[in-house]
Amino acid sequence: MTANEDQEMELEALRSIYEGDDCFKEISPVSFQFRIGDLEDTKAFILDVTWPEMYPETAPQISLNAFFNNRISAETKQLILSKLEEQVEANLGTAMSYTLFEWAKENQEALMENHKPVVTAVTLTSSSEVMTSSSTAKKKEKKEQLTKAQKRRMISRTDNKGELPRGWNWVDVIKHLSKTGGKDDD
């Protein structure tokens, strides 16, 4: 088989495997992006794979230059690329895009274990949003303060277990029915 026939078969296989998967994106018939991890995950990254003309006989071009990866340090990117290069060399001559994507998914934790997010304006904005939402959550946790008279009234309505006695709201039901009218017995 020629390189182009191998590429066409692999392209067809990738399309069928990742159909409907929002992690996979076909940029062109020879260029693909695959997101490893969830969007919200700080250890997620996007893997760019581009096939040269003689792929799979020659190695694909692998890149982590997507804007999404700006929060990953250069050392971590270099580690990921070197580990992926090892996989490329082990699979040279065969269709390997699926293998690379799945290997990266399975080894995401090991690849990103030394990852420390790079501080950028984007991460600062999102962390400030998190801080404001956590501070409002703390305000909501504050208990409602009752006066002594309110506490006494509440205790006098309940029994020794803190439960209201049976039928405590029957008066309200009767009042409601007298205003709305019961069923007519016609």
SULNOR-V909938 format. One record per residue. N is the residue number from 1. NEAR is the number of other C-alpha atoms within 8 Angstrom. D_FIRST is the distance of its C-alpha to the first C-alpha in Angstrom with 2 decimals. Layout:
BEGIN
n=N near=NEAR d_first=D_FIRST
n=N near=NEAR d_first=D_FIRST
END
This chain:
BEGIN
n=1 near=4 d_first=0.00
n=2 near=5 d_first=3.77
n=3 near=11 d_first=6.64
n=4 near=8 d_first=8.16
n=5 near=8 d_first=6.14
n=6 near=11 d_first=6.64
n=7 near=12 d_first=10.04
n=8 near=8 d_first=10.85
n=9 near=8 d_first=10.45
n=10 near=9 d_first=12.48
n=11 near=10 d_first=14.87
n=12 near=8 d_first=15.58
n=13 near=8 d_first=16.22
n=14 near=9 d_first=18.49
n=15 near=8 d_first=20.35
n=16 near=7 d_first=21.10
n=17 near=6 d_first=22.12
n=18 near=8 d_first=24.33
n=19 near=6 d_first=25.70
n=20 near=4 d_first=29.39
n=21 near=6 d_first=29.25
n=22 near=5 d_first=31.34
n=23 near=8 d_first=29.99
n=24 near=10 d_first=26.53
n=25 near=8 d_first=26.34
n=26 near=8 d_first=23.51
n=27 near=8 d_first=24.74
n=28 near=6 d_first=21.93
n=29 near=7 d_first=18.30
n=30 near=10 d_first=17.49
n=31 near=11 d_first=20.86
n=32 near=13 d_first=22.47
n=33 near=13 d_first=25.80
n=34 near=11 d_first=26.82
n=35 near=11 d_first=30.50
n=36 near=13 d_first=31.39
n=37 near=10 d_first=34.83
n=38 near=7 d_first=37.30
n=39 near=5 d_first=38.55
n=40 near=5 d_first=42.01
n=41 near=7 d_first=40.87
n=42 near=5 d_first=41.80
n=43 near=9 d_first=39.01
n=44 near=11 d_first=36.27
n=45 near=10 d_first=33.75
n=46 near=12 d_first=30.86
n=47 near=13 d_first=27.56
n=48 near=14 d_first=25.56
n=49 near=12 d_first=21.85
n=50 near=10 d_first=20.09
n=51 near=12 d_first=16.48
n=52 near=10 d_first=16.36
n=53 near=6 d_first=14.05
n=54 near=9 d_first=11.81
n=55 near=12 d_first=11.93
n=56 near=15 d_first=11.03
n=57 near=9 d_first=11.19
n=58 near=9 d_first=14.62
n=59 near=11 d_first=17.21
n=60 near=11 d_first=18.07
n=61 near=9 d_first=21.56
n=62 near=9 d_first=23.99
n=63 near=9 d_first=27.41
n=64 near=11 d_first=30.63
n=65 near=7 d_first=32.32
n=66 near=10 d_first=32.87
n=67 near=5 d_first=36.57
n=68 near=7 d_first=36.65
n=69 near=10 d_first=36.19
n=70 near=9 d_first=39.28
n=71 near=10 d_first=41.35
n=72 near=11 d_first=39.29
n=73 near=11 d_first=40.61
n=74 near=6 d_first=38.67
n=75 near=6 d_first=38.93
n=76 near=12 d_first=37.39
n=77 near=10 d_first=34.50
n=78 near=8 d_first=33.93
n=79 near=9 d_first=34.01
n=80 near=9 d_first=31.45
n=81 near=11 d_first=29.07
n=82 near=8 d_first=29.55
n=83 near=8 d_first=28.90
n=84 near=10 d_first=25.70
n=85 near=8 d_first=24.57
n=86 near=8 d_first=25.12
n=87 near=9 d_first=22.83
n=88 near=12 d_first=20.09
n=89 near=8 d_first=20.45
n=90 near=6 d_first=20.41
n=91 near=9 d_first=17.12
n=92 near=11 d_first=15.29
n=93 near=8 d_first=11.56
n=94 near=7 d_first=11.56
n=95 near=10 d_first=12.30
n=96 near=10 d_first=15.99
n=97 near=7 d_first=17.95
n=98 near=8 d_first=19.42
n=99 near=7 d_first=20.23
n=100 near=11 d_first=21.99
n=101 near=11 d_first=23.94
n=102 near=8 d_first=25.09
n=103 near=8 d_first=25.97
n=104 near=11 d_first=28.04
n=105 near=9 d_first=29.76
n=106 near=7 d_first=30.68
n=107 near=8 d_first=31.97
n=108 near=11 d_first=33.69
n=109 near=8 d_first=37.14
n=110 near=6 d_first=36.38
n=111 near=11 d_first=34.72
n=112 near=9 d_first=37.69
n=113 near=6 d_first=40.53
n=114 near=6 d_first=42.12
n=115 near=9 d_first=41.59
n=116 near=6 d_first=44.72
n=117 near=8 d_first=44.39
n=118 near=8 d_first=45.06
n=119 near=7 d_first=48.11
n=120 near=7 d_first=47.53
n=121 near=6 d_first=49.43
n=122 near=6 d_first=47.08
n=123 near=9 d_first=47.71
n=124 near=9 d_first=51.42
n=125 near=8 d_first=51.68
n=126 near=8 d_first=50.05
n=127 near=8 d_first=52.20
n=128 near=8 d_first=55.35
n=129 near=8 d_first=54.50
n=130 near=8 d_first=54.17
n=131 near=8 d_first=57.50
n=132 near=8 d_first=59.30
n=133 near=8 d_first=57.99
n=134 near=8 d_first=59.05
n=135 near=8 d_first=62.47
n=136 near=8 d_first=63.05
n=137 near=8 d_first=62.08
n=138 near=8 d_first=64.76
n=139 near=7 d_first=67.31
n=140 near=6 d_first=66.57
n=141 near=6 d_first=67.12
n=142 near=6 d_first=70.74
n=143 near=4 d_first=73.13
n=144 near=4 d_first=75.55
n=145 near=4 d_first=79.04
n=146 near=6 d_first=81.78
n=147 near=6 d_first=85.48
n=148 near=6 d_first=87.85
n=149 near=6 d_first=89.23
n=150 near=8 d_first=85.77
n=151 near=9 d_first=85.02
n=152 near=8 d_first=88.39
n=153 near=8 d_first=87.80
n=154 near=8 d_first=84.38
n=155 near=9 d_first=85.83
n=156 near=7 d_first=88.77
n=157 near=8 d_first=86.44
n=158 near=11 d_first=84.46
n=159 near=10 d_first=85.49
n=160 near=5 d_first=85.32
n=161 near=5 d_first=81.55
n=162 near=7 d_first=80.78
n=163 near=7 d_first=80.16
n=164 near=8 d_first=81.92
n=165 near=8 d_first=84.41
n=166 near=4 d_first=83.57
n=167 near=5 d_first=84.43
n=168 near=7 d_first=84.71
n=169 near=6 d_first=83.11
n=170 near=7 d_first=84.88
n=171 near=7 d_first=87.22
n=172 near=7 d_first=84.29
n=173 near=8 d_first=82.97
n=174 near=8 d_first=86.42
n=175 near=8 d_first=86.80
n=176 near=8 d_first=83.43
n=177 near=9 d_first=84.33
n=178 near=8 d_first=87.74
n=179 near=6 d_first=86.15
n=180 near=6 d_first=83.36
n=181 near=6 d_first=85.31
n=182 near=6 d_first=84.39
n=183 near=4 d_first=83.33
n=184 near=4 d_first=85.95
n=185 near=3 d_first=87.30
n=186 near=2 d_first=87.76
END
